Amino acid sequence: MPRVVDSILAMPTLTPPSSTAPLVWNRRHLLGLQGLSAAELNLILDRAAEFKRLHAAGHTKLDHLKGVTVGNLFFEPSTRTKTSFSLAAKRLSADTVDFTASGSSLSKGETFIDTARNIEAMGVSQMVVRHSSSGAPHHLARHLNAGIINAGDGTHEHPTQGLLDIYTIREHRGRIAGLTVALVGDILHSRVARSNIWGLTTLGARVIVCGPATLIPPEIERLGVEVSHNLDDVVPRTDVINLLRIQAERQRSAFFPSIYEYAHFFGMNGDRVRRARKDVLILAPGPINRGVELTPDVADGDRSVILDQVTNGLFIRMAGLALLHEASQT
């Protein structure tokens, strides 16, 4: 496998934003936010907003995916994402089938592709895929006819998490363009950071990545972001602070002396919130490590929109599933 830094910097140039929103979604897969135009991003966000309005009006069961079977293929543990996708599919009247690698034919020597092909042969027309290897959903997309949604691949991207973060910001602030958004924490290993960077910059936000020097990829400025290693300098000049989890399970060496030291320099606490802008939004993709990335008073405070992110994730995933199905019918 290539080094994390190499895979980041080898990414192709972003597609320039389209000046006219597409009337329909014409992509068979949702593999990442890299390369999506502003019009395509807004199409997904707008569709999610429509699903949320319908839900608020009492339309909790829709028939967009009636007769469709969605497979959740999770080769990594997940709680929120897997549950959210399953609920999203059911809200659209799809049938669902769940696959976990533990105890599957993979343990008997079956290949990743053969496993997916067998599931597809059972009539599954959309697959939601999470895998520890970067690029795994892209590999499936080249070998299957089913529509593929990336639910997180290695340290590469997590497009629906990036979209729900962006949707939550737009919902509370009314726009993305012109806002300053700080991504704080383990940028090196974070697929959420990648998707946020692609989506936010395409929609016109200014992005600051902040964390220990050991957790910031070299030359990440080439992605159009500002780099800071001082959270106290960043806090007063940002509209949104997204606190990324320290991903100990992906770290093969010590990137900082201790959790206590990390929390002291990069954890969001009440004192830092008081020095932030009055309308600052606090986001966290979860799972939350209380007392590390943020203190309990911040997680549960009036500037936190963390539970809104979870709620909005359902509608973003409904939008993704519906748009891919529509594309498959044209």
N, C-alpha and C positions, 0 to 999 in steps of 0.2 A: 504493500500500500504506500502511496506517496505521502510525504510529510504534510501535516495540516497546512503549514504556511505555503508550501508549493501549490497545493490544491486551490487555495484561496486566490493567489496571485495569478494562477493560470486561467482564471475565469475570463470568458470573452467580454468585450465591451458591451455595456447596456444598450439595448435598442432604444433609439430616441423616442420620447413620448409622442403618441399620435395626437394630432390636433382635432380629430373627429372621433367620438366614441363609437365603437362598433355596435351595430344593431343586434348582433348575435355573437355568442362565444363560439369561436371556430377552432379551438384546440381540443384534441382528444384526451389530453392528460393535464394534470396540474402537478408539475414536478418541482417547481420553485418559483420565486418571484423575480429572479434574475432574468432579464430579457423581456419581461412583461411591460407593455406600455402603460402610461398613466391612464389611458382610456380603458384598457383591460382591467387594471386594478380597480378603477372606479366602478366598472360594470359589476364586479364581484361584490364590492362594498354596497352598492345600491341594491343589488338583489338581496343581500343579507338584510338591509334595512327594510325592504318590502316584506320579507318573511317575518321580521320582528313586529312590524305593524299588523300583519295578519294574525299573528299569535296574540297580540294585545287585544285584538278585536274578537277573540274567542275561536279563531280558526286554528285549532291545535293539531288537526290531522288533514293533510293535503294529499292529493293523488298524483303529484308530479312523477313519482317513481313507481306507480302501481304496476305490478308484474315484473319489476326489475329485482335482481338479487345482487346485493352488495356484500363482498367478502372483506372482512377485517383481518389482514395478515400481519400479525405483530410478532416480530422476531426479537423484540426487546420488551421488557416490562413497561406497562403503561396503565394509568388509572383514568385521569381526566380525558386524555385524547381519545382513547379507545371507547370510553363510555359516551363521550360527546358525539363521535362519529356514528355509533350504534343508534343513539337517540335521534340524531339528524336523519338517518336513513329511515327509521321507523316513522318519524313525523311526516315523511314524504311518501309513506305507504310502501316502502321497499321491504322485501324479505332480506334477512341478514344471516350470514354464517361467519362464525368466529374461528380463527386459526391461531394457535400458539405453537411455537417451535418445540416447547417441552413435550416430550412423549410422542412427537410426530415421526413420520417416516424419514425425516432428516437424520434422526439418530440411527437409522438403519442404512444410511449411505445414499439416500435419494438426494439429487441435486436441488438447489434453490429453484431453478427454472422448471424442472420436472414437477416439483411440488405445486408450483403456481399453475402450470399447464393442466395438471389433474384437477385442481380446483376450478379453473376456467371451464373445463370440459363438463362440469356438473351444472353449467348454466349460469355461472357468475359473470356478469357483464361489467361490473366495476370492482376495483380492488383498492382498498386503503392499505398502504404498506408502510410499516416502520421497520427499520433495520439498522444494525450497528455499523454497517459498512457504507461509507459515502458512495453515492451513485447506484445503490441497489435498485431503487425504483426506476431509474433511467434504464437500467439493464433489462428489467421486466418489460418496460414499455417497448423495447426493441424486439421482443420475442412473443408478446401476447397481443390479442385483439382487444382485450378488455381495456377500459379506461382506467388509468392509474392515478391515484392521488397520493402524494408523498406525505406521510404522517411523521416524518423525521428520519433523515438518513445520516448516520454517523455524526460528523461535525460539519456537514455541508449546509443543509437547509431544513426548515420546518415551516413551509409556506402558510399553512392555515393558522399557525400561532402568530406569525408575523402579521397576517391579515386581521386577525381578531385584535391584536394590539393596536394596529392602525385604525381599525373601525372604532374601537373604544375611545381613542384620542379624538377622532373626527366627531363622534357623537357628543363628546363633552365640550370640545372647543370649536366645533363647526367647520373646521378646515384642517389641512395638514400643511399646505404651503406657507412658508414664513415662520413656522414654529421651530424652536430649538429643542431637540430631544437628546437626552443623555442615556446611553446604554452603559451600565456600570457593572463591572465584575469580570467574570471569566469569559472574555471575548475570544480567546484562543480556541476554546473547545466548544463554543456555543453555536449551534445551528440556528437558534432563535435570533442571535445577533446578526447572522448573515442575512436572513430573510427580512429582518427589520431594516437593515442598511439598504438593501436593494429597493424595498418598497417605499420607505420614507424619502430617500433621495430622489427617486423617480417622481414622487408627488410633490417635491419642492421643499421638503424640510431640511433644516441644518442638523446634522448628526454629530454628536461628540461621543467618542468611546473613552471610557475612564476605568482604570484599574491598575494593579501592580504592573510594572514593566514586563515581568515574566509572563503575564497573562494577556498581553497585547501583541498580536502578530506583527512582526517587522514589516514596514512598508505598507501597513494597512491604509495609510493616507491616500494611496492610489485608488482606493474605492470611494474617494470623495468625502472622507470624514476627518474631523479634527481629533487629535489624540491628547489626552490629559492623564496625568498620574496623581492629580490633586483634586479630590472630590469637593473639598471646601471652596476651591476656586470655581468649580463647575456649578455648584448648587444655585448660587444667586442669579445665574444668567440663563437658566433653562426653564422651559415651559412644562416639560415632561421628563420624569426620571424613571427609567425602566431598570429594575434591579434584577440582574441575572444571577441564577444559582451557581454557586461554586460546585463544579462537576467533578467531585473527587473520584468517581468511578471511571472517568476518562483520563485521569492524570496519572502518569507513570513515575512522576518524581515530585518532590516538594517545590511548589511554586511560591510559597511564602512561609515565614517562620512558624506561624501558628494561627489558628482560627481567631483567637483573641486579638492578635495584631491586625488581621484582616478586618475584623469588625470595627476596630478602633479607627482605622484609616479610610475604610471604604463602606462601612455599614451606615445605613440611613437610620438616624435616630431623631428624637424629638427636637434636640437642639439644632440639628441641620434643617429640619422642616421649618423651624421658626425663622431661619435665615434665608429660606427660599422665597420665591414669589408667592403672593397670597393665593393665587389660583393654580399653583403647581399641581400636576397630577402625578400620583405615585402608582406605578405599575410593577407587577412581578409575574413572570410566566409560571412560576411554581415548579415543583413543590417548594413552599416557603420554608426556609430555615430561620425560624425566629431567633433573634439574637445574633445572627451572623450577617446576612444581607440587609436585614431591617429588624428593628425592635418591634415588640408586640403593639406598642402604642401607635406606631406608624402604620403597621399592617392593618390595624382596626380603626385608624383615624379617619377624619372627614376628608382628607385629601387622597385617600386610597380608593382606587377603582378596581381592585383586584378581583372582587366577586363579579363586577360588571364584565370583566374580561372572560370569566368562566361562562357567564350567561351568553355573551355575544359569540363565543366560540361555537355554540350550537347553531346559530343562524348563519355564521360564515361557512360552516361545514355543510349546512343545507344548501347554501348557494353554490358551493363547489360541486356537490353531487348533482344538483339540478342542471347546472350549466354543462357539465360533461355529458350528461344524458342527452340534452338537447343537441349538442354537437354531434353525438353519435347517430342522431336521427336525420341529419342533413346529408 
